[in-house]
Amino acid sequence: MVTTILTPAAQQVSSEPIITLRGVTWQTYKSLMADVGDNRAWRIAYTEGVLEIRMPLLQHEVPKGMIESFVEAIADELEIEVLKAGALTLEREDLTRGVEPDTCFYIANESIVRGLKEIKLPENPPPDLVVESDYTSSSLNKFTLYASLGVPELWRYRKNTLEVYQLIEGEYQQVNNSVAFPFLPIAEIPGFIEQSNTIGQRAAVRLFRKRIAEILAQ
């Protein structure tokens, strides 16, 4: 029998709704996902019988969207292909784990998954980059979850700071530079996100793109 627990601690952090279900079998998890389909606002994280359901709010979505635009701007300046996979469901039955990132990208492995109608792990590679916008604390250890799925790089935006983590020997270690984009001035990105609140999102993206062009020209 599945027990429903509304996490009190998360509710005290913010008004962003989080529901935690415990004792959820893999079969129940898959049935639920099949029933609700992809046309939904909430996102999930599942590991070893614990299912977390989260409804993102504007404070969560805006930074995520800006980071998506920044990655796309970088790709345009480098004239490379990236595949923005959004909240792609990443799951492995053999590990009884699944998660929907805030957004994710295929960069080095873009040509491998280009044109696929479905991406399945571990037959296909995981995204090269996953982005999490932590407006509300999760009840699950997302680091362990993503590490088990083999995601090589994780960006976490929280408290107006962008943290970059690299998967090294099965564990994430915080690093100063992005693996995918070593030249990227990580510390400057929160400033561009803050500027978007004043000058507008597209104006901030244009400023960011100009900054990247300057760096690449050096």
C-alpha positions in Angstrom: 0.0 0.0 0.0 1.4 3.4 -1.0 1.6 6.0 1.8 1.3 9.7 0.9 3.4 12.1 2.9 3.4 15.9 2.3 6.9 17.0 3.3 6.5 19.6 6.1 10.0 21.0 5.8 9.7 21.7 2.1 6.4 23.6 2.8 8.2 25.8 5.3 10.9 26.8 2.8 8.4 28.1 0.2 5.0 27.8 -1.2 6.2 25.6 -4.0 4.2 22.3 -3.6 6.2 19.1 -3.0 4.5 15.8 -2.4 6.6 12.7 -1.4 5.2 9.2 -1.9 6.9 6.3 -0.2 6.6 2.6 -0.8 6.0 3.2 -4.6 7.0 0.1 -6.6 8.7 0.5 -10.0 5.5 -0.9 -11.7 3.3 1.7 -9.9 5.7 4.5 -10.8 5.6 3.5 -14.5 1.9 3.1 -14.5 1.4 6.5 -13.0 3.8 8.1 -15.6 2.0 6.3 -18.4 -1.5 7.4 -17.2 -0.6 11.1 -16.8 1.6 11.4 -19.9 3.9 14.2 -20.8 1.4 17.0 -20.9 1.7 18.1 -17.2 3.3 20.9 -15.3 4.8 18.9 -12.4 8.1 17.1 -12.4 9.2 13.9 -10.7 12.2 12.3 -9.1 12.1 8.6 -8.1 14.6 6.4 -6.4 14.2 3.0 -4.7 10.5 3.3 -3.8 10.4 7.1 -3.1 8.6 9.3 -5.6 8.8 13.1 -5.3 6.3 15.3 -7.2 7.1 19.0 -7.6 5.1 21.8 -9.1 7.6 24.5 -10.2 6.8 28.2 -9.6 7.9 31.3 -11.5 10.9 31.8 -9.2 12.1 28.4 -10.3 11.3 28.6 -14.0 12.8 32.0 -14.8 16.5 31.2 -14.0 16.2 27.9 -15.7 14.8 29.5 -18.9 17.6 32.1 -18.8 20.3 29.4 -18.5 18.7 27.6 -21.5 19.0 30.8 -23.5 22.6 31.2 -22.5 23.6 27.7 -23.5 21.9 28.2 -26.9 23.7 31.6 -27.3 27.0 29.8 -26.6 26.2 27.2 -29.2 25.4 29.8 -31.8 28.7 31.7 -31.1 30.7 28.4 -31.3 28.6 27.4 -34.4 28.0 23.9 -32.9 24.9 21.8 -32.5 23.3 21.2 -29.1 20.1 19.3 -28.4 18.0 21.0 -25.7 16.1 18.1 -24.2 14.2 20.0 -21.5 12.7 18.0 -18.7 13.5 14.7 -20.4 12.6 11.7 -18.2 15.8 9.9 -17.4 15.3 6.5 -15.9 16.8 3.1 -15.4 14.7 0.1 -14.3 17.8 -1.8 -13.3 18.6 0.9 -10.7 14.9 1.7 -9.9 15.6 5.3 -10.4 14.2 8.1 -12.6 14.3 11.9 -12.7 13.2 14.8 -14.8 15.8 17.6 -14.7 14.7 21.2 -14.9 16.5 21.1 -18.3 19.3 19.2 -20.0 21.4 19.3 -23.1 23.2 16.9 -25.3 26.4 18.6 -26.5 29.3 16.2 -27.1 26.8 13.4 -27.7 24.4 15.5 -29.7 25.1 13.7 -33.0 24.5 10.3 -31.3 20.9 11.1 -30.2 20.0 13.5 -33.1 16.7 12.5 -34.6 15.8 9.8 -32.1 12.2 9.6 -31.2 13.0 8.2 -27.7 16.1 8.1 -25.5 16.6 5.1 -23.3 19.3 4.7 -20.7 21.7 2.9 -20.7 21.3 2.0 -24.4 21.7 5.7 -25.2 24.1 8.1 -23.4 22.7 10.4 -20.7 22.7 14.2 -21.3 26.1 15.9 -21.3 24.7 18.7 -19.1 21.9 18.8 -16.6 20.6 22.0 -15.0 18.8 22.2 -11.7 17.2 25.4 -10.4 16.9 24.9 -6.6 14.1 27.2 -5.5 12.9 24.6 -3.1 15.0 21.9 -1.4 14.4 18.4 -2.6 13.8 15.5 -0.2 15.9 13.3 -2.4 19.6 13.4 -3.1 19.7 14.5 -6.7 23.5 14.3 -6.8 23.4 10.5 -6.1 20.5 10.1 -8.5 22.2 11.9 -11.4 25.6 10.3 -10.6 24.0 6.8 -10.8 22.7 7.7 -14.3 26.1 8.8 -15.4 25.4 12.5 -16.1 28.9 14.0 -16.5 28.1 17.6 -15.6 25.6 19.2 -13.4 24.8 22.9 -13.0 22.9 24.0 -9.9 21.5 27.5 -9.6 20.5 28.6 -6.1 20.6 31.7 -4.0 21.8 33.8 -7.0 24.8 31.5 -7.5 25.6 29.0 -10.2 27.5 26.0 -9.0 29.2 23.6 -11.4 29.8 19.9 -10.6 31.8 17.3 -12.6 31.3 13.6 -12.2 34.6 12.2 -11.1 35.0 8.5 -10.2 31.2 8.1 -9.6 30.8 11.2 -7.4 30.2 14.9 -8.1 32.9 17.4 -7.3 32.4 21.1 -7.5 34.7 22.7 -10.0 35.5 26.2 -11.2 35.0 25.6 -14.9 32.4 23.9 -17.1 33.5 20.7 -18.7 31.4 21.4 -21.8 32.3 25.1 -22.0 35.7 25.6 -20.3 35.9 29.3 -21.3 32.5 30.2 -19.7 32.7 32.8 -16.9 30.5 30.9 -14.5 30.6 33.6 -11.8 29.1 36.2 -14.2 26.0 34.2 -15.2 23.9 35.1 -12.1 24.5 38.8 -12.8 23.0 38.4 -16.3 20.0 36.6 -14.8 19.6 39.5 -12.3 19.9 42.0 -15.1 17.0 40.4 -17.0 14.7 41.5 -14.2 15.4 45.1 -15.1 16.3 45.2 -18.8 14.3 42.2 -20.0 15.3 38.6 -20.8 16.2 39.1 -24.4 18.2 42.1 -23.7 20.1 40.2 -21.0 20.7 37.3 -23.5 22.1 39.8 -26.1 24.5 41.2 -23.5 25.6 37.7 -22.5 26.1 36.7 -26.2 28.3 39.8 -26.7 30.3 38.8 -23.6 30.9 35.3 -25.0 31.9 36.8 -28.4 34.5 39.0 -26.6 35.9 36.0 -24.7 36.1 33.8 -27.9 37.9 36.7 -29.7 40.7 36.9 -27.2 
